[in-house]
């Protein structure tokens, strides 16, 4: 299974792609940060994110998307911008025919560090170690990697494999 993890944001949108084998071992493919022009109008920023994310999907061919939920503790204006970015990711995934699974930020941190309130630096160190990176990724890319890794730990891979086999007419 190839997982596209996304840490949505209207100013910085982290993404990461990992491959997950049947034993839940993760292999790093790519990660980065989509950063629209600072000061651009919301529709332009979200449009850029949609185009760039579509390019990532077309090039790297993930089979599923793991997305971080909106963090409730932020101010209403920030929550709205974050929700708009999440909506953009959901729309791109939907247009690409990809299923999306959402994970709470505390669950993501708990999954990769063992602590639901871990600082960003600890998340970055752990995801780098888990996928064998020599350098720490940017914070938003590290968060996206953490979301993808969380999905690999939480989702039933056997179900996906079984469903895929049945879809092509092979008996499981």
SULSULTA-V845738 format. One record per pair of residues at least 12 apart in sequence whose C-alpha atoms are under 10 Angstrom apart, sorted by the first residue. I is the first residue (numbers start at 1). J is the second residue. D is the distance in Angstrom with one decimal. If there is no record, write none. Layout:
i=I j=J d=D
i=I j=J d=D
//
This chain:
i=1 j=18 d=8.4
i=1 j=19 d=5.8
i=1 j=20 d=5.2
i=1 j=21 d=6.6
i=1 j=22 d=8.3
i=1 j=24 d=9.5
i=1 j=26 d=9.7
i=1 j=62 d=7.6
i=1 j=63 d=6.2
i=1 j=64 d=7.7
i=1 j=152 d=8.8
i=1 j=157 d=7.7
i=1 j=160 d=8.2
i=1 j=161 d=8.4
i=2 j=17 d=6.9
i=2 j=18 d=5.8
i=2 j=19 d=4.4
i=2 j=20 d=6.2
i=2 j=21 d=8.8
i=2 j=26 d=9.4
i=2 j=27 d=9.4
i=2 j=28 d=10.0
i=2 j=29 d=9.0
i=2 j=60 d=8.7
i=2 j=61 d=7.5
i=2 j=62 d=4.7
i=2 j=63 d=5.2
i=2 j=64 d=6.6
i=2 j=65 d=8.7
i=2 j=148 d=9.3
i=2 j=152 d=9.5
i=3 j=16 d=8.0
i=3 j=17 d=5.5
i=3 j=18 d=5.4
i=3 j=19 d=6.3
i=3 j=20 d=7.5
i=3 j=26 d=9.6
i=3 j=29 d=9.6
i=3 j=60 d=9.8
i=3 j=61 d=9.0
i=3 j=62 d=5.4
i=3 j=63 d=6.2
i=3 j=64 d=5.2
i=3 j=65 d=5.7
i=3 j=66 d=6.8
i=3 j=100 d=10.0
i=3 j=145 d=9.5
i=3 j=147 d=9.4
i=3 j=148 d=6.0
i=3 j=149 d=8.4
i=3 j=151 d=7.9
i=3 j=152 d=7.9
i=4 j=16 d=5.7
i=4 j=17 d=4.6
i=4 j=18 d=6.8
i=4 j=19 d=9.0
i=4 j=29 d=9.8
i=4 j=30 d=9.4
i=4 j=31 d=9.3
i=4 j=53 d=9.9
i=4 j=56 d=9.0
i=4 j=57 d=8.1
i=4 j=60 d=8.9
i=4 j=61 d=8.8
i=4 j=62 d=5.7
i=4 j=63 d=7.8
i=4 j=64 d=6.3
i=4 j=65 d=4.7
i=4 j=66 d=6.1
i=4 j=67 d=8.3
i=4 j=93 d=9.9
i=4 j=98 d=9.9
i=4 j=100 d=9.4
i=4 j=144 d=8.2
i=4 j=145 d=8.5
i=4 j=147 d=8.7
i=4 j=148 d=6.3
i=4 j=149 d=9.8
i=4 j=151 d=9.6
i=5 j=17 d=6.2
i=5 j=18 d=8.1
i=5 j=31 d=8.9
i=5 j=62 d=9.5
i=5 j=64 d=8.7
i=5 j=65 d=5.9
i=5 j=66 d=4.7
i=5 j=67 d=5.9
i=5 j=68 d=8.1
i=5 j=100 d=9.7
i=5 j=101 d=9.6
i=5 j=102 d=9.8
i=5 j=141 d=9.0
i=5 j=142 d=9.8
i=5 j=143 d=8.4
i=5 j=144 d=4.9
i=5 j=145 d=6.0
i=5 j=146 d=7.6
i=5 j=147 d=5.3
i=5 j=148 d=4.3
i=5 j=149 d=8.0
i=5 j=150 d=9.1
i=5 j=151 d=8.3
i=6 j=31 d=9.6
i=6 j=32 d=10.0
i=6 j=33 d=9.6
i=6 j=53 d=9.5
i=6 j=65 d=7.5
i=6 j=66 d=6.3
i=6 j=67 d=5.0
i=6 j=68 d=6.5
i=6 j=69 d=9.9
i=6 j=86 d=9.0
i=6 j=89 d=8.0
i=6 j=102 d=9.7
i=6 j=140 d=8.8
i=6 j=141 d=8.2
i=6 j=142 d=9.9
i=6 j=143 d=7.8
i=6 j=144 d=4.7
i=6 j=145 d=7.8
i=6 j=146 d=9.1
i=6 j=147 d=6.8
i=6 j=148 d=7.6
i=7 j=33 d=9.2
i=7 j=66 d=8.9
i=7 j=67 d=6.4
i=7 j=68 d=5.6
i=7 j=69 d=8.6
i=7 j=70 d=9.6
i=7 j=82 d=9.7
i=7 j=85 d=9.4
i=7 j=86 d=8.6
i=7 j=89 d=9.6
i=7 j=105 d=9.6
i=7 j=139 d=9.8
i=7 j=140 d=6.4
i=7 j=141 d=7.4
i=7 j=142 d=8.8
i=7 j=143 d=6.0
i=7 j=144 d=4.8
i=7 j=145 d=8.6
i=7 j=146 d=9.0
i=7 j=147 d=7.4
i=7 j=148 d=9.6
i=8 j=33 d=9.9
i=8 j=34 d=9.5
i=8 j=49 d=9.4
i=8 j=67 d=7.5
i=8 j=68 d=7.0
i=8 j=69 d=8.6
i=8 j=70 d=8.6
i=8 j=81 d=9.7
i=8 j=82 d=6.7
i=8 j=83 d=8.4
i=8 j=84 d=9.0
i=8 j=85 d=5.6
i=8 j=86 d=5.6
i=8 j=87 d=9.1
i=8 j=88 d=8.8
i=8 j=89 d=7.4
i=8 j=140 d=8.6
i=8 j=143 d=9.6
i=8 j=144 d=8.4
i=9 j=33 d=9.9
i=9 j=34 d=9.1
i=9 j=35 d=9.0
i=9 j=45 d=9.8
i=9 j=46 d=9.1
i=9 j=49 d=9.1
i=9 j=70 d=9.7
i=9 j=78 d=9.5
i=9 j=79 d=9.9
i=9 j=81 d=7.3
i=9 j=82 d=5.4
i=9 j=83 d=8.4
i=9 j=84 d=8.3
i=9 j=85 d=5.3
i=9 j=86 d=7.4
i=9 j=88 d=9.8
i=9 j=89 d=9.7
i=9 j=140 d=8.9
i=10 j=34 d=9.3
i=10 j=35 d=8.2
i=10 j=36 d=7.9
i=10 j=42 d=7.5
i=10 j=43 d=9.6
i=10 j=44 d=9.9
i=10 j=45 d=6.4
i=10 j=46 d=6.3
i=10 j=47 d=9.9
i=10 j=48 d=9.7
i=10 j=49 d=7.9
i=10 j=78 d=9.5
i=10 j=80 d=10.0
i=10 j=81 d=6.2
i=10 j=82 d=6.4
i=10 j=83 d=9.0
i=10 j=84 d=7.5
i=10 j=85 d=5.3
i=10 j=86 d=8.8
i=10 j=88 d=9.3
i=11 j=33 d=9.8
i=11 j=34 d=8.2
i=11 j=35 d=5.9
i=11 j=36 d=6.2
i=11 j=37 d=8.1
i=11 j=38 d=7.2
i=11 j=39 d=9.1
i=11 j=40 d=9.4
i=11 j=42 d=9.1
i=11 j=45 d=7.2
i=11 j=46 d=8.7
i=11 j=49 d=9.2
i=11 j=81 d=9.0
i=11 j=82 d=9.3
i=11 j=85 d=8.9
i=12 j=32 d=10.0
i=12 j=33 d=6.3
i=12 j=34 d=5.8
i=12 j=35 d=4.8
i=12 j=36 d=7.3
i=12 j=37 d=9.9
i=12 j=38 d=9.7
i=12 j=45 d=9.5
i=12 j=49 d=9.0
i=12 j=85 d=9.6
i=12 j=139 d=9.9
i=12 j=140 d=7.1
i=12 j=141 d=9.4
i=13 j=32 d=8.5
i=13 j=33 d=5.5
i=13 j=34 d=5.0
i=13 j=35 d=6.5
i=13 j=36 d=8.9
i=13 j=46 d=9.9
i=13 j=49 d=7.4
i=13 j=53 d=9.3
i=13 j=82 d=9.8
i=13 j=85 d=8.1
i=13 j=86 d=9.6
i=13 j=89 d=9.6
i=13 j=140 d=6.6
i=13 j=141 d=7.9
i=13 j=143 d=9.8
i=13 j=144 d=8.6
i=14 j=31 d=7.6
i=14 j=32 d=5.9
i=14 j=33 d=4.4
i=14 j=34 d=6.2
i=14 j=35 d=8.6
i=14 j=138 d=8.5
i=14 j=139 d=8.1
i=14 j=140 d=4.5
i=14 j=141 d=4.4
i=14 j=142 d=7.6
i=14 j=143 d=7.0
i=14 j=144 d=5.4
i=14 j=145 d=8.5
i=15 j=30 d=8.3
i=15 j=31 d=5.5
i=15 j=32 d=5.6
i=15 j=33 d=6.2
i=15 j=34 d=7.6
i=15 j=53 d=8.4
i=15 j=56 d=8.9
i=15 j=66 d=9.8
i=15 j=67 d=9.4
i=15 j=140 d=7.6
i=15 j=141 d=5.5
i=15 j=142 d=8.4
i=15 j=143 d=8.2
i=15 j=144 d=5.0
i=15 j=145 d=7.1
i=15 j=147 d=9.3
i=15 j=148 d=9.0
i=16 j=28 d=8.3
i=16 j=29 d=7.7
i=16 j=30 d=5.7
i=16 j=31 d=4.0
i=16 j=32 d=6.5
i=16 j=33 d=8.8
i=16 j=56 d=9.5
i=16 j=65 d=9.9
i=16 j=66 d=9.7
i=16 j=140 d=9.5
i=16 j=141 d=6.3
i=16 j=142 d=7.9
i=16 j=143 d=8.6
i=16 j=144 d=5.3
i=16 j=145 d=5.1
i=16 j=146 d=8.7
i=16 j=147 d=8.6
i=16 j=148 d=7.0
i=16 j=149 d=9.6
i=17 j=29 d=5.4
i=17 j=30 d=5.3
i=17 j=31 d=6.2
i=17 j=32 d=9.4
i=17 j=56 d=9.1
i=17 j=57 d=9.5
i=17 j=60 d=7.7
i=17 j=61 d=9.3
i=17 j=62 d=7.3
i=17 j=64 d=10.0
i=17 j=65 d=9.2
i=17 j=66 d=9.9
i=17 j=141 d=10.0
i=17 j=144 d=8.5
i=17 j=145 d=7.3
i=17 j=148 d=7.2
i=17 j=149 d=9.5
i=18 j=30 d=7.1
i=18 j=31 d=8.7
i=18 j=60 d=9.8
i=18 j=62 d=8.5
i=18 j=131 d=8.5
i=18 j=145 d=7.8
i=18 j=148 d=6.9
i=18 j=149 d=7.8
i=18 j=152 d=9.1
i=19 j=62 d=8.6
i=19 j=63 d=9.6
i=19 j=148 d=9.4
i=19 j=149 d=9.6
i=19 j=152 d=9.0
i=20 j=148 d=9.5
i=20 j=149 d=8.7
i=20 j=151 d=9.7
i=20 j=152 d=6.5
i=20 j=153 d=9.6
i=20 j=157 d=8.7
i=21 j=152 d=9.1
i=21 j=157 d=8.5
i=22 j=152 d=9.9
i=22 j=156 d=9.9
i=22 j=157 d=6.7
i=22 j=158 d=7.5
i=22 j=161 d=8.6
i=23 j=152 d=9.7
i=23 j=157 d=8.8
i=23 j=158 d=9.8
i=24 j=149 d=9.2
i=24 j=151 d=9.9
i=24 j=152 d=6.1
i=24 j=153 d=6.8
i=24 j=154 d=9.7
i=24 j=155 d=9.6
i=24 j=156 d=9.7
i=24 j=157 d=7.9
i=25 j=130 d=9.2
i=25 j=131 d=8.9
i=25 j=149 d=9.4
i=25 j=152 d=8.2
i=25 j=153 d=9.2
i=26 j=130 d=7.6
i=26 j=131 d=6.2
i=26 j=132 d=9.4
i=26 j=148 d=9.2
i=26 j=149 d=7.2
i=26 j=152 d=7.5
i=26 j=153 d=9.6
i=27 j=130 d=8.8
i=27 j=131 d=5.8
i=27 j=132 d=8.1
i=27 j=149 d=9.8
i=28 j=127 d=10.0
i=28 j=128 d=9.4
i=28 j=130 d=9.1
i=28 j=131 d=5.5
i=28 j=132 d=7.5
i=28 j=133 d=8.0
i=28 j=145 d=8.8
i=29 j=60 d=8.4
i=29 j=131 d=9.3
i=30 j=56 d=9.6
i=30 j=60 d=8.7
i=30 j=141 d=9.4
i=30 j=145 d=9.2
i=31 j=56 d=9.9
i=31 j=137 d=7.8
i=31 j=138 d=9.0
i=31 j=140 d=9.4
i=31 j=141 d=5.8
i=31 j=142 d=8.0
i=31 j=144 d=7.8
i=31 j=145 d=7.3
i=32 j=137 d=7.8
i=32 j=138 d=7.4
i=32 j=139 d=9.5
i=32 j=140 d=7.8
i=32 j=141 d=5.1
i=32 j=142 d=8.5
i=32 j=144 d=8.7
i=32 j=145 d=9.5
i=33 j=49 d=9.9
i=33 j=137 d=9.5
i=33 j=138 d=7.5
i=33 j=139 d=8.9
i=33 j=140 d=6.4
i=33 j=141 d=5.7
i=33 j=142 d=9.5
i=33 j=144 d=9.1
i=34 j=48 d=8.4
i=34 j=49 d=6.5
i=34 j=50 d=9.8
i=34 j=52 d=7.2
i=34 j=53 d=8.1
i=34 j=140 d=9.2
i=34 j=141 d=9.1
i=35 j=48 d=8.5
i=35 j=49 d=7.7
i=35 j=52 d=9.6
i=36 j=48 d=6.2
i=36 j=49 d=7.0
i=36 j=52 d=9.6
i=42 j=81 d=8.4
i=42 j=84 d=9.0
i=42 j=85 d=9.5
i=43 j=84 d=9.7
i=45 j=85 d=9.2
i=46 j=81 d=9.7
i=46 j=84 d=7.9
i=46 j=85 d=6.5
i=46 j=86 d=9.8
i=46 j=87 d=9.4
i=46 j=88 d=6.6
i=46 j=89 d=9.2
i=47 j=85 d=9.8
i=47 j=88 d=8.1
i=49 j=85 d=8.2
i=49 j=88 d=7.7
i=49 j=89 d=8.1
i=49 j=92 d=9.4
i=50 j=85 d=9.1
i=50 j=87 d=10.0
i=50 j=88 d=6.2
i=50 j=89 d=6.9
i=50 j=90 d=9.7
i=50 j=91 d=8.3
i=50 j=92 d=6.2
i=50 j=93 d=9.6
i=51 j=92 d=8.5
i=52 j=92 d=10.0
i=53 j=88 d=9.4
i=53 j=89 d=7.7
i=53 j=92 d=7.3
i=53 j=93 d=8.9
i=54 j=89 d=9.3
i=54 j=92 d=6.5
i=54 j=93 d=8.3
i=54 j=95 d=9.1
i=54 j=96 d=7.9
i=57 j=92 d=9.0
i=57 j=93 d=8.5
i=57 j=96 d=7.8
i=57 j=98 d=9.5
i=58 j=96 d=8.6
i=61 j=96 d=9.8
i=61 j=98 d=10.0
i=62 j=96 d=9.9
i=62 j=98 d=8.1
i=63 j=96 d=9.9
i=63 j=97 d=9.1
i=63 j=98 d=6.5
i=63 j=99 d=7.9
i=63 j=100 d=9.8
i=63 j=160 d=9.8
i=64 j=93 d=8.6
i=64 j=97 d=9.1
i=64 j=98 d=5.5
i=64 j=99 d=5.4
i=64 j=100 d=6.3
i=64 j=101 d=8.0
i=64 j=148 d=9.6
i=64 j=151 d=9.5
i=64 j=160 d=9.9
i=65 j=89 d=9.2
i=65 j=90 d=9.0
i=65 j=93 d=7.2
i=65 j=98 d=6.6
i=65 j=99 d=6.2
i=65 j=100 d=4.7
i=65 j=101 d=6.3
i=65 j=102 d=8.5
i=65 j=147 d=9.4
i=65 j=148 d=7.9
i=65 j=151 d=8.8
i=66 j=99 d=8.6
i=66 j=100 d=5.8
i=66 j=101 d=4.9
i=66 j=102 d=5.8
i=66 j=103 d=7.4
i=66 j=144 d=8.5
i=66 j=145 d=9.6
i=66 j=146 d=9.7
i=66 j=147 d=6.1
i=66 j=148 d=5.7
i=66 j=149 d=9.0
i=66 j=150 d=8.4
i=66 j=151 d=6.2
i=66 j=152 d=9.3
i=67 j=86 d=7.9
i=67 j=89 d=8.3
i=67 j=90 d=8.7
i=67 j=100 d=6.9
i=67 j=101 d=6.1
i=67 j=102 d=4.7
i=67 j=103 d=6.3
i=67 j=104 d=8.9
i=67 j=105 d=9.8
i=67 j=144 d=7.9
i=67 j=147 d=6.5
i=67 j=148 d=8.0
i=67 j=151 d=9.0
i=68 j=86 d=8.3
i=68 j=101 d=8.6
i=68 j=102 d=5.5
i=68 j=103 d=5.1
i=68 j=104 d=6.0
i=68 j=105 d=6.3
i=68 j=106 d=9.8
i=68 j=107 d=9.6
i=68 j=108 d=8.0
i=68 j=143 d=8.6
i=68 j=144 d=7.9
i=68 j=146 d=9.4
i=68 j=147 d=6.4
i=68 j=148 d=9.3
i=69 j=82 d=9.2
i=69 j=83 d=8.8
i=69 j=86 d=8.0
i=69 j=101 d=9.4
i=69 j=102 d=5.8
i=69 j=103 d=5.5
i=69 j=104 d=5.0
i=69 j=105 d=6.5
i=69 j=106 d=9.7
i=69 j=108 d=9.8
i=69 j=147 d=9.9
i=70 j=82 d=6.5
i=70 j=83 d=6.5
i=70 j=85 d=9.7
i=70 j=86 d=7.8
i=70 j=102 d=9.4
i=70 j=103 d=9.1
i=70 j=104 d=7.5
i=70 j=105 d=8.0
i=71 j=83 d=9.5
i=71 j=104 d=7.6
i=71 j=105 d=6.8
i=71 j=106 d=9.1
i=72 j=104 d=9.8
i=72 j=105 d=9.8
i=101 j=147 d=9.8
i=101 j=148 d=9.9
i=101 j=151 d=7.7
i=101 j=155 d=8.9
i=102 j=147 d=8.6
i=102 j=151 d=8.7
i=103 j=147 d=7.2
i=103 j=148 d=9.7
i=103 j=150 d=8.0
i=103 j=151 d=8.0
i=103 j=154 d=9.7
i=104 j=116 d=9.8
i=104 j=147 d=9.1
i=105 j=117 d=8.8
i=105 j=143 d=9.0
i=105 j=146 d=9.5
i=105 j=147 d=8.4
i=106 j=118 d=8.4
i=107 j=146 d=10.0
i=107 j=147 d=9.1
i=107 j=150 d=8.0
i=108 j=123 d=9.2
i=108 j=143 d=8.4
i=108 j=144 d=9.6
i=108 j=145 d=9.8
i=108 j=146 d=6.2
i=108 j=147 d=5.8
i=108 j=148 d=9.0
i=108 j=149 d=8.4
i=108 j=150 d=5.8
i=108 j=151 d=8.7
i=109 j=122 d=9.1
i=109 j=123 d=6.7
i=109 j=126 d=9.8
i=109 j=143 d=8.7
i=109 j=146 d=7.3
i=109 j=147 d=8.6
i=109 j=150 d=8.6
i=110 j=123 d=9.5
i=110 j=146 d=9.9
i=110 j=150 d=8.9
i=111 j=123 d=9.9
i=111 j=146 d=8.1
i=111 j=147 d=9.0
i=111 j=149 d=8.1
i=111 j=150 d=5.8
i=111 j=151 d=9.3
i=111 j=153 d=7.7
i=111 j=154 d=8.8
i=112 j=124 d=9.5
i=112 j=125 d=9.8
i=112 j=126 d=6.4
i=112 j=127 d=6.9
i=112 j=130 d=8.4
i=112 j=145 d=9.7
i=112 j=146 d=6.4
i=112 j=147 d=8.9
i=112 j=149 d=7.4
i=112 j=150 d=6.9
i=112 j=153 d=9.3
i=113 j=125 d=9.1
i=113 j=126 d=6.4
i=113 j=127 d=8.6
i=113 j=146 d=9.4
i=120 j=138 d=10.0
i=120 j=139 d=6.7
i=120 j=140 d=9.0
i=120 j=142 d=8.2
i=120 j=143 d=7.8
i=121 j=136 d=9.0
i=121 j=138 d=9.8
i=121 j=139 d=7.6
i=121 j=142 d=9.1
i=122 j=142 d=9.9
i=123 j=136 d=9.8
i=123 j=139 d=8.6
i=123 j=142 d=6.9
i=123 j=143 d=7.1
i=123 j=145 d=9.3
i=123 j=146 d=7.2
i=124 j=136 d=6.0
i=124 j=137 d=6.6
i=124 j=138 d=7.8
i=124 j=139 d=6.6
i=124 j=140 d=9.2
i=124 j=141 d=8.6
i=124 j=142 d=5.1
i=124 j=143 d=7.3
i=124 j=144 d=10.0
i=124 j=145 d=8.6
i=124 j=146 d=8.2
i=125 j=137 d=8.7
i=125 j=142 d=8.5
i=126 j=142 d=9.1
i=126 j=145 d=10.0
i=126 j=146 d=8.6
i=127 j=141 d=10.0
i=127 j=142 d=6.6
i=127 j=143 d=8.5
i=127 j=144 d=9.6
i=127 j=145 d=6.5
i=127 j=146 d=6.1
i=127 j=147 d=9.8
i=127 j=148 d=9.9
i=127 j=149 d=7.9
i=128 j=142 d=7.8
i=128 j=145 d=8.7
i=128 j=146 d=9.5
i=130 j=145 d=9.7
i=130 j=146 d=9.5
i=130 j=149 d=8.5
i=131 j=145 d=8.9
i=131 j=149 d=8.9
//
